[in-house]
Amino acid sequence: MKKAIYKTNINCGGCIATVTPFMEQAKSVEDWSVDTDSKNKLLTVSGANLDKKEVENLVKSAGFEIKEKKGLFSF
């Protein structure tokens, strides 16, 4: 199972409701969640054949910013 973490501006339940239909379209995502309490509003996605570009494009299509976490402390 592959996993990726992104910094986003998805910051409330309404935002999650907005992005949900887009994430449900993601063929490569099996599970996803957003930590709206974290400073960076972390979106965590996982899937056996996770396609990071698909995730990034869907979140942007929903109207949100997204940036992949590359290292332990950087985005």
Secondary structure as UniProt FT lines:
FT   STRAND          2..8
FT   HELIX           13..25
FT   TURN            27..28
FT   STRAND          31..35
FT   TURN            36..37
FT   TURN            39..40
FT   STRAND          42..47
FT   TURN            48..49
FT   HELIX           52..61
FT   TURN            62..63
FT   STRAND          66..68
//
